[in-house]
Amino acid sequence: MTSHPALQPRAGRGRAVATAVLAAALAVVSVASCALVNPDAVAVNEWHVSRRDFQAALAGVSADPDASRLFGLSSRAGGTTGTAVVATADAAKVLGGLVNLRLAADEVARRGITPTDADRTEALTPTSSGSQGDTTTDLRPAIAKLGPLAQTVTDGLVALVALRRTFADADPAPTPDLSATARETFDQAKAQLAKVCFSAIVFRFPTGETTNSGLPPAIPVPGSADDVATKKRAEDALAKLAFGADFAELARGDNDDATGKAKGGDQGCQQGSQLPEAVRALAPGKVSDIIPLPQTGYALVKVTSVEEAKFEDYQTEIEQYLRQQIAQQRQQEQAGKVREAVVAAAKKAVVRVDPLYGTWDAEALAVAPPDGARPAPTTPVSRSPLTPLESLGTEPEGTSGAPSGTAPSGTAPSGTAPSGTAPSGTAPTATAPGAGTAAAPATTRP
């Protein structure tokens, strides 16, 4: 039967103490040896990520494009060659992202916020709205590629959404009356929404002229023989019109648009946003000045009729667009508050980064890569919806396009002016000098 230690002989008690001290020393040596063999890549307060675990996560980022995009990268972030660590600027970016996610999770815990199921859904399966409809991206398969750090990333993304939701709940969105703003927006885009019917006479550059290098020019040299001769044809036609010549008769004569020529220059009708400003500005029955057609030649245009757009036809669409703009602005404001909260947490936290990967910058919420690190690739990539993590370092991207034929206050409808040659049955596709860019809606109305 074993007696109480106090009743044991002194020698036996001494051996027991020595054994305990030796065991403790061995434990300390073991921990130190482990730290030397597998040092921390990063530590945030009491949270640690070993270099081995970080390299495993980098391998997932390198192998999976979606995992790379999760951290805003365009390609592999780094990896291992044998036992040597390959450090790149991308690796520093991933490490900085992990620090931010941990800081967000700690901040949510400090504030006593309990993430909801809706927070989790929004964080892991974000949805963006665009002109082509809503797009949902499931981030979970990409997160799973991060191995031992998958849970850290999951918790951090959910925490960022929970923070944003908390700020939104504290400042409820008002319900604005958009009728006046919608009317103002419509009035500014009215000319571009009108249906314009017109005729055109097209004067194309002749083929065969070459540049000094002997290659065919993309655009004839201003003042060259081809340019001067083609513009002279347009000037002669404009002079005839000034003396009372019939536009349709001229269009059936000297006109390089074969289809329009057969119809007396008739080009049908198009929405104003698809036409140059020089055409939109014309009143019915008026003829334009000479309009340059890039890489094509010149044109004269006569507007035959204009059917004005009606506000009632566009009011619902414009108001929906304005609501999207207001929602995006609020999201940006909330993202700014989230960033401020994480920056404040970063300044209070004890963050230690392995110099192999760089140094921590609390104000920038980023790890600055070490000198000599390979720069991150700059090749643009197709974007998934912006994740909460990316919104910490970048201004949230627009996630919805203007509805067809509408525009935000003070701007033209979404799209660009046509810029090619003048095909048969369509308008001369050009922008008049100094006219700016006409905007084309996603769809046109009859």
TORMARZA-968411 format. One line per field, with one value per residue (C-alpha): residue number from 1; chain; x, y, z. Coordinates in nm, 2 decimals. Example, Ala and Ser with C-alpha at 12.3 -4.5 7.8 and 13.67 -1.06 7.14 Angstrom:
// TORMARZA-968411
pos = 1_2
unit = A_A
xx = 1.23_1.37
yy = -0.45_-0.11
zz = 0.78_0.71
//
This chain:
// TORMARZA-968411
pos = 1_2_3_4_5_6_7_8_9_10_11_12_13_14_15_16_17_18_19_20_21_22_23_24_25_26_27_28_29_30_31_32_33_34_35_36_37_38_39_40_41_42_43_44_45_46_47_48_49_50_51_52_53_54_55_56_57_58_59_60_61_62_63_64_65_66_67_68_69_70_71_72_73_74_75_76_77_78_79_80_81_82_83_84_85_86_87_88_89_90_91_92_93_94_95_96_97_98_99_100_101_102_103_104_105_106_107_108_109_110_111_112_113_114_115_116_117_118_119_120_121_122_123_124_125_126_127_128_129_130_131_132_133_134_135_136_137_138_139_140_141_142_143_144_145_146_147_148_149_150_151_152_153_154_155_156_157_158_159_160_161_162_163_164_165_166_167_168_169_170_171_172_173_174_175_176_177_178_179_180_181_182_183_184_185_186_187_188_189_190_191_192_193_194_195_196_197_198_199_200_201_202_203_204_205_206_207_208_209_210_211_212_213_214_215_216_217_218_219_220_221_222_223_224_225_226_227_228_229_230_231_232_233_234_235_236_237_238_239_240_241_242_243_244_245_246_247_248_249_250_251_252_253_254_255_256_257_258_259_260_261_262_263_264_265_266_267_268_269_270_271_272_273_274_275_276_277_278_279_280_281_282_283_284_285_286_287_288_289_290_291_292_293_294_295_296_297_298_299_300_301_302_303_304_305_306_307_308_309_310_311_312_313_314_315_316_317_318_319_320_321_322_323_324_325_326_327_328_329_330_331_332_333_334_335_336_337_338_339_340_341_342_343_344_345_346_347_348_349_350_351_352_353_354_355_356_357_358_359_360_361_362_363_364_365_366_367_368_369_370_371_372_373_374_375_376_377_378_379_380_381_382_383_384_385_386_387_388_389_390_391_392_393_394_395_396_397_398_399_400_401_402_403_404_405_406_407_408_409_410_411_412_413_414_415_416_417_418_419_420_421_422_423_424_425_426_427_428_429_430_431_432_433_434_435_436_437_438_439_440_441_442_443_444_445_446
unit = A_A_A_A_A_A_A_A_A_A_A_A_A_A_A_A_A_A_A_A_A_A_A_A_A_A_A_A_A_A_A_A_A_A_A_A_A_A_A_A_A_A_A_A_A_A_A_A_A_A_A_A_A_A_A_A_A_A_A_A_A_A_A_A_A_A_A_A_A_A_A_A_A_A_A_A_A_A_A_A_A_A_A_A_A_A_A_A_A_A_A_A_A_A_A_A_A_A_A_A_A_A_A_A_A_A_A_A_A_A_A_A_A_A_A_A_A_A_A_A_A_A_A_A_A_A_A_A_A_A_A_A_A_A_A_A_A_A_A_A_A_A_A_A_A_A_A_A_A_A_A_A_A_A_A_A_A_A_A_A_A_A_A_A_A_A_A_A_A_A_A_A_A_A_A_A_A_A_A_A_A_A_A_A_A_A_A_A_A_A_A_A_A_A_A_A_A_A_A_A_A_A_A_A_A_A_A_A_A_A_A_A_A_A_A_A_A_A_A_A_A_A_A_A_A_A_A_A_A_A_A_A_A_A_A_A_A_A_A_A_A_A_A_A_A_A_A_A_A_A_A_A_A_A_A_A_A_A_A_A_A_A_A_A_A_A_A_A_A_A_A_A_A_A_A_A_A_A_A_A_A_A_A_A_A_A_A_A_A_A_A_A_A_A_A_A_A_A_A_A_A_A_A_A_A_A_A_A_A_A_A_A_A_A_A_A_A_A_A_A_A_A_A_A_A_A_A_A_A_A_A_A_A_A_A_A_A_A_A_A_A_A_A_A_A_A_A_A_A_A_A_A_A_A_A_A_A_A_A_A_A_A_A_A_A_A_A_A_A_A_A_A_A_A_A_A_A_A_A_A_A_A_A_A_A_A_A_A_A_A_A_A_A_A_A_A_A_A_A_A_A_A_A_A_A_A_A_A_A_A_A_A_A_A_A_A_A_A_A_A_A_A_A_A_A_A_A_A_A_A_A_A_A_A_A_A_A_A_A_A_A_A_A_A_A_A
xx = 0.00_0.14_0.18_0.11_0.41_0.45_0.51_0.77_1.14_1.32_1.53_1.22_1.06_1.37_1.37_1.00_1.08_1.38_1.17_0.90_1.15_1.31_0.98_0.89_1.23_1.19_0.84_0.99_1.27_1.01_0.80_1.11_1.23_0.88_0.89_1.23_1.12_0.78_0.78_0.47_0.39_0.17_0.02_-0.27_-0.29_-0.32_-0.41_-0.12_-0.07_0.23_0.44_0.35_-0.03_0.01_0.21_-0.07_-0.32_-0.10_-0.09_-0.47_-0.47_-0.21_-0.41_-0.76_-0.84_-1.15_-0.94_-0.70_-0.98_-1.11_-0.80_-0.82_-0.53_-0.50_-0.29_-0.08_0.03_0.33_0.42_0.70_1.00_1.12_1.15_1.23_0.95_0.87_0.78_0.59_0.40_0.09_0.18_0.20_-0.14_-0.29_-0.13_-0.27_-0.62_-0.60_-0.50_-0.80_-1.03_-0.91_-0.93_-1.29_-1.38_-1.22_-1.41_-1.74_-1.67_-1.57_-1.89_-2.10_-2.24_-2.40_-2.38_-2.71_-2.78_-2.85_-2.50_-2.35_-2.54_-2.45_-2.08_-2.03_-2.27_-2.26_-2.50_-2.43_-2.69_-2.60_-2.75_-2.76_-2.94_-2.83_-2.52_-2.45_-2.11_-2.06_-1.72_-1.73_-1.55_-1.27_-1.25_-1.22_-0.90_-0.74_-0.70_-0.62_-0.72_-1.06_-1.24_-1.05_-1.15_-1.51_-1.54_-1.38_-1.60_-1.91_-1.78_-1.73_-2.09_-2.22_-2.04_-2.18_-2.53_-2.49_-2.40_-2.69_-2.94_-2.82_-2.89_-3.21_-3.24_-3.51_-3.77_-3.71_-3.97_-3.80_-4.06_-3.90_-3.55_-3.68_-3.84_-3.51_-3.32_-3.56_-3.55_-3.17_-3.18_-3.49_-3.31_-3.13_-3.46_-3.64_-3.70_-3.53_-3.61_-3.35_-3.19_-2.81_-2.57_-2.24_-1.90_-1.64_-1.27_-1.13_-0.91_-0.54_-0.38_-0.07_0.13_0.49_0.58_0.39_0.12_-0.25_-0.35_-0.61_-0.73_-0.64_-0.39_-0.58_-0.52_-0.41_-0.54_-0.80_-0.92_-0.94_-1.12_-1.38_-1.46_-1.48_-1.77_-1.95_-1.89_-2.03_-2.34_-2.40_-2.37_-2.63_-2.86_-2.81_-2.93_-3.25_-3.15_-3.37_-3.20_-3.35_-3.25_-2.89_-2.89_-2.99_-2.69_-2.35_-2.39_-2.16_-2.43_-2.58_-2.89_-2.96_-2.90_-3.18_-3.42_-3.33_-3.10_-3.37_-3.21_-3.53_-3.55_-3.32_-3.32_-3.14_-2.87_-2.75_-2.68_-2.41_-2.50_-2.48_-2.78_-2.98_-2.96_-3.13_-3.49_-3.71_-3.64_-3.30_-2.97_-2.65_-2.31_-2.05_-2.01_-1.68_-1.71_-1.40_-1.21_-1.49_-1.53_-1.80_-2.18_-2.47_-2.78_-3.13_-3.38_-3.72_-3.92_-3.87_-4.10_-4.04_-4.01_-4.28_-4.19_-4.46_-4.29_-3.97_-4.07_-4.07_-3.74_-3.57_-3.69_-3.57_-3.23_-3.22_-3.30_-3.01_-2.78_-2.90_-2.85_-2.50_-2.41_-2.53_-2.33_-2.02_-2.09_-2.13_-1.82_-1.63_-1.76_-1.65_-1.30_-1.28_-1.38_-1.11_-0.85_-0.93_-0.90_-0.57_-0.42_-0.50_-0.40_-0.06_0.02_0.35_0.44_0.73_0.98_1.00_0.66_0.69_0.58_0.23_0.08_-0.22_-0.34_-0.33_-0.46_-0.20_0.13_0.40_0.61_0.98_1.23_1.31_0.97_0.84_0.56_0.21_0.08_-0.12_-0.31_-0.68_-0.91_-1.28_-1.43_-1.66_-1.88_-1.67_-1.61_-1.63_-1.26_-1.18_-1.40_-1.16_-0.89_-1.08_-1.39_-1.68_-1.73_-2.06_-2.28_-2.56_-2.58_-2.82_-3.15_-3.21_-3.24_-3.20_-2.92_-2.83_-2.89_-2.65_-2.53_-2.63_-2.79_-2.56_-2.37_-2.15_-2.21_-2.17_-1.83_-1.80_-1.88_-2.22_-2.39_-2.69_-3.01_-2.84_-2.72_-2.38_-2.20_-1.98_-1.95_-1.94_-1.62_-1.65_-1.98_-1.87_-1.99_-2.35_-2.48_-2.66_-2.92_-2.92_-3.24_-3.43_-3.80_-4.02
yy = 0.00_0.34_0.58_0.96_1.14_1.32_0.99_0.87_0.86_1.19_1.01_0.88_1.22_1.37_1.13_1.20_1.58_1.53_1.31_1.58_1.86_1.65_1.58_1.95_2.03_1.77_1.92_2.27_2.13_1.94_2.26_2.46_2.19_2.18_2.56_2.55_2.27_2.42_2.79_3.01_3.18_3.42_3.47_3.70_3.73_3.37_3.23_3.07_2.93_2.72_2.75_2.40_2.47_2.79_2.62_2.36_2.64_2.80_2.47_2.48_2.84_2.75_2.45_2.60_2.92_2.98_2.96_3.21_3.45_3.42_3.62_3.85_3.67_3.59_3.28_3.06_3.22_3.01_2.66_2.44_2.30_2.01_2.16_2.51_2.77_2.97_3.32_3.56_3.88_3.67_3.46_3.78_3.88_3.55_3.58_3.93_3.80_3.53_3.79_4.01_3.71_3.62_3.99_4.00_3.68_3.82_4.15_3.97_3.77_4.09_4.26_3.96_3.93_3.59_3.52_3.41_3.14_3.43_3.57_3.23_3.19_3.54_3.49_3.14_3.17_3.54_3.67_3.96_4.14_4.25_4.34_3.97_3.88_3.75_3.53_3.31_3.17_2.88_2.95_2.64_2.41_2.66_2.71_2.33_2.34_2.55_2.24_2.32_2.68_2.62_2.68_3.00_3.13_3.02_3.18_3.50_3.55_3.49_3.73_4.01_3.97_3.96_4.29_4.45_4.33_4.47_4.81_4.80_4.70_5.00_5.24_5.13_5.24_5.51_5.46_5.74_5.88_5.82_5.97_6.31_6.17_5.92_6.20_6.40_6.10_6.04_6.40_6.39_6.07_6.16_6.23_5.90_5.71_5.86_5.66_5.84_5.76_5.88_5.85_5.86_5.90_5.73_5.81_5.54_5.57_5.40_5.09_5.05_5.35_5.26_5.43_5.52_5.17_5.02_4.86_4.93_5.20_5.14_5.49_5.71_5.98_6.31_6.53_6.24_6.20_5.94_6.15_6.47_6.30_6.13_6.44_6.64_6.41_6.47_6.85_6.85_6.66_6.90_7.20_7.05_7.00_7.36_7.47_7.26_6.92_6.63_6.41_6.09_6.15_6.22_5.91_5.70_5.85_5.90_5.67_5.39_5.22_4.98_4.88_5.24_5.36_5.14_5.29_5.66_5.65_5.52_5.36_5.29_5.38_5.34_5.44_5.77_5.62_5.41_5.73_6.00_6.32_6.50_6.29_6.31_6.69_6.71_6.82_6.63_6.74_6.87_6.75_6.71_6.85_6.60_6.33_6.14_5.76_5.61_5.38_5.42_5.77_6.03_6.05_6.30_6.22_6.35_6.29_6.22_6.18_6.15_5.96_6.10_5.85_5.85_5.87_5.62_5.35_5.38_5.49_5.15_5.05_5.37_5.36_5.00_5.11_5.40_5.16_4.94_5.25_5.34_4.99_4.97_5.31_5.18_4.86_5.06_5.27_4.96_4.80_5.12_5.08_4.71_4.81_5.08_4.82_4.57_4.84_4.93_4.57_4.53_4.83_4.67_4.31_4.16_4.04_3.86_3.76_3.53_3.77_3.51_3.64_4.01_4.25_4.34_4.68_4.74_5.06_4.89_4.56_4.39_4.20_4.39_4.13_4.11_4.27_4.05_3.87_3.78_4.04_3.92_3.85_4.14_3.95_4.03_3.74_3.68_3.79_3.60_3.82_4.03_3.85_4.03_3.97_4.16_4.45_4.53_4.63_4.75_4.96_4.73_4.68_4.78_4.47_4.59_4.76_5.03_4.89_4.91_5.26_5.43_5.60_5.75_6.11_6.32_6.04_5.87_5.52_5.23_5.12_5.27_5.43_5.21_5.26_5.04_5.10_5.18_4.85_4.84_4.91_5.08_5.42_5.55_5.42_5.71_5.99_6.34_6.55_6.67_6.49_6.25_5.89_5.81_5.54_5.23_5.06_4.69_4.66_4.90_4.96_4.95
zz = 0.00_-0.10_0.18_0.17_0.03_0.36_0.53_0.27_0.35_0.26_-0.01_-0.18_-0.17_-0.33_-0.61_-0.69_-0.70_-0.92_-1.16_-1.18_-1.25_-1.52_-1.68_-1.68_-1.83_-2.10_-2.18_-2.22_-2.44_-2.65_-2.70_-2.79_-3.03_-3.19_-3.23_-3.39_-3.63_-3.71_-3.61_-3.62_-3.95_-3.76_-3.42_-3.32_-2.94_-2.83_-3.17_-3.36_-3.71_-3.77_-4.08_-4.17_-4.15_-4.34_-4.62_-4.63_-4.68_-4.95_-5.13_-5.14_-5.27_-5.53_-5.65_-5.67_-5.87_-5.65_-5.34_-5.49_-5.58_-5.22_-5.12_-5.43_-5.61_-5.98_-5.95_-5.71_-5.39_-5.31_-5.20_-5.10_-5.28_-5.07_-4.73_-4.85_-4.82_-5.13_-5.01_-5.25_-5.23_-5.27_-4.97_-4.76_-4.90_-4.79_-4.45_-4.41_-4.50_-4.23_-3.97_-4.07_-4.05_-3.70_-3.59_-3.71_-3.53_-3.21_-3.25_-3.29_-2.97_-2.78_-2.88_-2.78_-3.13_-3.22_-3.60_-3.74_-4.00_-4.25_-4.17_-4.25_-4.57_-4.69_-4.60_-4.76_-5.06_-5.15_-5.42_-5.65_-5.87_-6.22_-6.55_-6.63_-6.31_-5.97_-5.94_-5.63_-5.56_-5.32_-5.14_-4.93_-5.17_-5.21_-4.83_-4.78_-4.99_-4.72_-4.50_-4.13_-4.17_-4.33_-4.01_-3.94_-4.28_-4.23_-3.89_-4.01_-4.32_-4.11_-3.85_-4.11_-4.23_-3.87_-3.80_-4.11_-4.02_-3.67_-3.81_-4.05_-3.78_-3.57_-3.85_-4.04_-4.40_-4.46_-4.73_-4.97_-5.21_-5.55_-5.78_-5.81_-5.85_-6.11_-6.31_-6.30_-6.41_-6.70_-6.81_-6.83_-7.04_-7.24_-7.57_-7.55_-7.49_-7.78_-8.10_-8.39_-8.75_-9.01_-9.34_-9.42_-9.70_-9.64_-9.81_-9.75_-9.77_-10.09_-10.02_-10.11_-9.95_-9.74_-9.46_-9.49_-9.37_-9.66_-9.43_-9.48_-9.23_-8.96_-9.01_-9.32_-9.24_-9.18_-9.48_-9.70_-10.05_-9.95_-9.66_-9.86_-10.16_-9.94_-9.74_-10.06_-10.17_-9.85_-9.88_-10.24_-10.13_-9.83_-10.07_-10.30_-10.01_-9.91_-10.26_-10.22_-10.35_-10.23_-9.97_-10.09_-10.45_-10.35_-10.13_-10.44_-10.62_-10.46_-10.16_-10.06_-9.84_-10.09_-9.89_-9.79_-10.14_-10.27_-10.02_-10.07_-9.76_-9.52_-9.22_-9.02_-8.65_-8.35_-7.99_-7.94_-7.71_-8.01_-8.22_-8.20_-8.02_-8.36_-8.47_-8.14_-8.15_-8.49_-8.51_-8.76_-9.12_-9.04_-9.19_-9.00_-9.07_-9.20_-8.94_-8.93_-8.92_-8.76_-9.00_-9.25_-9.39_-9.35_-9.34_-9.37_-9.17_-9.19_-8.91_-9.04_-8.72_-8.34_-8.10_-7.75_-7.47_-7.20_-6.83_-6.74_-6.96_-6.76_-6.41_-6.25_-6.41_-6.31_-5.95_-5.92_-6.04_-5.79_-5.51_-5.61_-5.61_-5.26_-5.13_-5.28_-5.11_-4.77_-4.82_-4.88_-4.57_-4.36_-4.51_-4.41_-4.05_-4.05_-4.17_-3.89_-3.63_-3.76_-3.77_-3.41_-3.31_-3.50_-3.32_-2.98_-3.08_-3.05_-3.40_-3.48_-3.83_-3.94_-4.11_-4.39_-4.50_-4.41_-4.15_-4.02_-4.09_-3.86_-4.04_-4.38_-4.25_-4.45_-4.43_-4.62_-4.81_-4.74_-4.96_-5.26_-5.25_-5.60_-5.69_-5.70_-6.06_-6.20_-6.47_-6.43_-6.37_-6.39_-6.06_-5.83_-5.61_-5.38_-5.05_-4.72_-4.68_-5.00_-4.89_-4.61_-4.85_-5.15_-5.22_-5.29_-5.66_-5.82_-5.84_-6.05_-6.39_-6.49_-6.61_-6.98_-7.12_-6.77_-6.59_-6.26_-6.21_-6.42_-6.64_-6.96_-6.98_-6.94_-7.25_-7.52_-7.85_-8.16_-8.31_-8.62_-8.98_-9.11_-9.20_-9.42_-9.24_-8.94_-8.84_-8.93_-8.62_-8.52_-8.26_-8.38_-8.29_-7.93_-7.88_-7.61_-7.59_-7.65_-7.42_-7.54_-7.32_-7.26_-7.46_-7.70_-7.70_-8.01
//
